[in-house]
Amino acid sequence: MLRAEAVLLLAQRKDPRTLEPLRKVLRRSRIRQELVEAAGALGAPSLLPALRALEGQRQDDRPFTRALAEAIAALESVS
């Protein structure tokens, strides 16, 4: 299992090795906020569908919904 913090760090460095593991983990039902942040930091627009699928979930978790909105905005700006 991937450590969310390590994935976030690698994504911030734009390491392409994080793309496929992120794509897989974003399909899970329970996603850690750090992985959403990593998806935005990586800057791979191909992750947009997975992130958009998370919209509407965890509405009571403001940090998560904020991170999700920021990640989507970041990827939309590079696509």
Backbone torsions as a table, in degrees:
resi	resn	phi	psi	omega
1	MET	NA	141.3	-178.7
2	LEU	-79.1	144.4	173.2
3	ARG	-88.4	124.9	-174.2
4	ALA	-58.0	-39.0	-178.2
5	GLU	-66.3	-39.2	178.7
6	ALA	-66.7	-41.2	178.2
7	VAL	-63.2	-42.4	179.0
8	LEU	-60.5	-45.0	179.3
9	LEU	-61.3	-46.0	179.0
10	LEU	-65.1	-38.4	179.2
11	ALA	-65.8	-39.3	178.1
12	GLN	-62.4	-26.1	176.8
13	ARG	-88.7	4.1	179.4
14	LYS	61.7	34.2	178.9
15	ASP	-73.4	115.9	-176.3
16	PRO	-65.0	-15.3	178.8
17	ARG	-66.7	-15.3	-179.2
18	THR	-84.4	-14.3	-174.0
19	LEU	-59.9	-56.1	-177.1
20	GLU	-65.6	-44.7	176.4
21	PRO	-60.2	-38.4	177.9
22	LEU	-65.7	-44.0	179.7
23	ARG	-56.6	-42.3	-179.5
24	LYS	-68.8	-45.5	-175.2
25	VAL	-71.8	-26.9	179.4
26	LEU	-70.9	-11.2	177.3
27	ARG	-85.3	-9.2	-178.8
28	ARG	-71.0	162.5	-179.0
29	SER	-77.8	-30.2	-179.5
30	ARG	-120.1	112.4	-175.0
31	ILE	-112.1	136.5	175.2
32	ARG	-77.9	144.9	-179.1
33	GLN	-57.6	-37.9	-179.2
34	GLU	-60.9	-31.8	179.9
35	LEU	-74.1	-32.8	173.9
36	VAL	-66.3	-43.8	177.5
37	GLU	-61.2	-40.2	179.4
38	ALA	-63.2	-40.1	178.7
39	ALA	-60.6	-42.1	177.6
40	GLY	-68.1	-39.8	-178.5
41	ALA	-67.9	-34.0	-178.5
42	LEU	-64.8	-34.7	176.7
43	GLY	78.0	28.1	179.9
44	ALA	-101.1	104.4	-178.7
45	PRO	-58.0	-19.3	178.3
46	SER	-64.4	-14.2	178.0
47	LEU	-86.5	-7.2	-178.9
48	LEU	-55.4	-46.9	179.9
49	PRO	-57.6	-40.2	179.5
50	ALA	-65.9	-39.9	178.9
51	LEU	-69.5	-41.5	179.1
52	ARG	-62.8	-31.5	177.9
53	ALA	-65.7	-20.7	179.3
54	LEU	-85.6	-13.8	-179.4
55	GLU	-60.0	140.0	-179.2
56	GLY	90.7	-12.4	177.2
57	GLN	-91.3	151.9	175.1
58	ARG	53.9	43.6	179.9
59	GLN	-60.4	-25.0	179.4
60	ASP	-80.8	-7.7	-178.5
61	ASP	-102.9	87.7	-175.4
62	ARG	-60.1	-44.3	178.1
63	PRO	-58.5	-39.2	178.9
64	PHE	-66.1	-48.9	-177.9
65	THR	-64.4	-34.1	176.2
66	ARG	-66.6	-45.9	179.0
67	ALA	-62.2	-39.2	179.3
68	LEU	-64.8	-45.7	179.0
69	ALA	-62.2	-40.4	179.7
70	GLU	-66.9	-40.1	179.7
71	ALA	-65.8	-43.1	178.6
72	ILE	-63.7	-44.7	179.3
73	ALA	-61.7	-41.2	179.8
74	ALA	-62.3	-42.6	-178.7
75	LEU	-73.8	-33.2	176.9
76	GLU	-66.5	-31.1	-178.4
77	SER	-74.0	-18.8	178.9
78	VAL	-103.2	-5.6	-178.8
79	SER	-89.3	NA	NA
